Amino acid sequence: MANVAPSAAVDELTASSESPLRQTVIETDLAPGARQLERGIVATWWYTAGGTITFMAMIVMMWVLMTRQADAVTAAPAVIGVGGCVWIAATLPLLFSYRHRGDDAPSHRWWRVGVALTVSIAYGVSAGLTAQSVLLAAAPAAAAATLLHWSQGVRSKVVALITLGLILTTWVDTTQRYGDVGSSWWVPAVLTISLPLMITSSLWWWDVLVTLDRARLAEGRLAATQERLRVATDVHDLQGHYLQVIALHLELVDRLLPGDPVAAKEQVRVARASVNDATQGTRELAAAIRALPVADEIENARDLLLAAGLEVAVNIEPEARAEAPVCLGPVVRETTTNVLRHGGGKSVNLLLARRADGWRYEMRNDMLPQTANARVPERVGTGLSGMQRRVAEAGGTVEVVQGDGEFAVVVSVPAEPGGSERGSAA
């Protein structure tokens, strides 16, 4: 039974509901802030895609109006307008598959690329011949080529070549066909030339947003990984030392037992003492992790809440940073867990301050409209009762305030040393 004791202590360390290790592995997907951030990213994509489609449709409409004004072939406006709708529809799969592209793999299936390029070339040739414009003939294929998944260095070169080609085709149109049309022709011409640049800038903005979102997620995972690594290293160093000592003593027992049972028994006693030391050391390690300074606990809570997509404001008074009682540490972790699992809204305010009668900790979280009318017990879960019990043992009070679109937990702890010691022991 003595050999089981260190494992039981390790289980106590990693399974404790108050351990920072346990706190850091909370899935931020449960946080309303993370869901709101995800919705914001999706909305940004729809703005990007909608702006690109609108710009393409605007170019088609401008060419339709220009051909009508220029008294071109009667069928030109219909060919350009109807064909433009088909062209935009054919390029939509390229635009939307760009959102789910991989960093190293192509984002488009070859059949999508083939269909988009075929339709773009066919539309360009038919519209260009009908309107007698080389620029209009080249523009659809140029736009489709811009939507392909190019690497960062290649994309800029491709867009530069495409833009240069459109400028040359504009010069051809100017000298051969539209030199005497007037200023109205320059509006669709300039829009058509700027189409590749507009598409590229929109996709670049989306790439920047995706990169920032990945960095945010990576930061949250890195924080959890670093905490796990730190705890694992401490446990490894502690357990590895004692287990090695115990193994040596047991090996010595095996050698001494046939000839000197008394000495073998003494080695068994020493090994048992090492087991007890390992158990006590593991418990002290767990207590040390749980007894982080309250200011550090709040800083950790801020990092977790930021990684979950919430806006966090922290106010720690200088005196509170150095002298706040450790009994507030579990309270900080519990309120942070409550916000991540049950909270709502977009922002969290954390306060740690010194008062005349003791210490004051506040957590204020704005609420979503659908949760504003929820009852307090349903919102905070079962952790509130445990937090109230722990604070009560330290001689303090817990006040839960819900109303005016805000949920707040206010904890007051007396300044007497006895209260802090009781909180630390709890």
C-alpha positions, 0 to 999 in steps of 0.5 A: 500500500505504501507504493501507491501513496505517491500516485495518489498524491499525483492524482490529487495534484492533477485532479484538484478542482483548484489547480491552475493546471486544471484551470488552464485546460478549460476549453475556451470553445465554451466561452460566449466570448469565443463564440462571439469572436467566431461570429465576428470572423464569419461576418468579416468573411461575408463582408469580404466576399460580398464586397468582391461580388458587388464590385464584380457586379458593378463592373458588369452593370457599368459595361452594360450602361456603356454599351447602351450609351455608345449605340453598340450592337443591340444584343451587347447589353443583354449578352454582357448582363446575362453572361456577367451573372453566369460568370459571377456564379461560376467564380463563386466556388473559387471565392468561397473555397479560398476561405477554407484553403490550407497553407500548403495544399491548394484550396480549389478542386481542379474541376472548380478551377476548370469550370471557372476558367472555362466560363470566364474565357467564354464570357470574355470572348462573347462579351468582348466580341459583342462590345468590340472591347479587348479589355472586356474580353480579358477581364473575366479570365483575369479576375478568375486567375486572381482568385486562385490560390497563389503563394504570397510571393507569386500572387503579387507578381501574378496580379502585377502582370494581370494589371499590366495586361489590362492596362495594355488592353485598355490602350488597345481599346483607346486607339482602335475603338473607343478613342472618340466615345468620351469620358463615360468609357473611362468609368468601366475601364478604370473599374475593370483595371482595378478589379484584380487589385481589389480582389487581392486586397480583399483576400489579403485582409482576410488572410491577415484576420485568419492569421491573427485568429490563429495566433490568438488560439495558439497563444491560448494553447501555448499558455495551457501547454506551458503550465502543463509542462511546468507542473509535469517537470516539477512532478517528474523531478520530485517523483524521479528522485524518490523512486530512484532512491526507493529502487536502490534500497529495494535492490539492496534488500534483495541482496541482504535478505538471504544473509542479513535479514536485520540489515534488509529490514532496515533498508525496507524501513528506509525505503518506506520513509522515502515513500512517505517523503515522496508523498509529502513532497508531492502534497507540498508541490500541490499546495505550492501551486494552489498558493500562487500570489493573488496578483499572479492568479488575476494575471493568469485569469486575464490571459485566459479570458483574453484567449477566450475573446473577451475584453478584460480590464484589470485593476490591482492596487500596489499594496494588494499586489504584494500583501493580498491573502492567498485565500482569494486565489481559489476565488479568482480561479472559480470566478474565472471558470464561471465566466468561461463556462456560464458567462456572457457578454463581451467584457470582464472587469477584475479588481483587487483592492485594500480596504480599511476593513480588509481586502476586496475582490470584484469580478464584473461581467456584462451579460448578453440579452438572453442571459440578463433575466436568468436566475443567479444559481442557473448562471454560476453553477455549483461552484458558488456554494463552494466559494462561499464556504471557503470565503466564510472559513476565512471570515469573509463574505461573498456578494452576488449582484445581477442586474442592469445588464451586469453580473458581479461577484464581490468578495470581502476578506478581513485583514486579520492574519488569522483569517488569511491563514484559515483561507490558506489552509482551506 
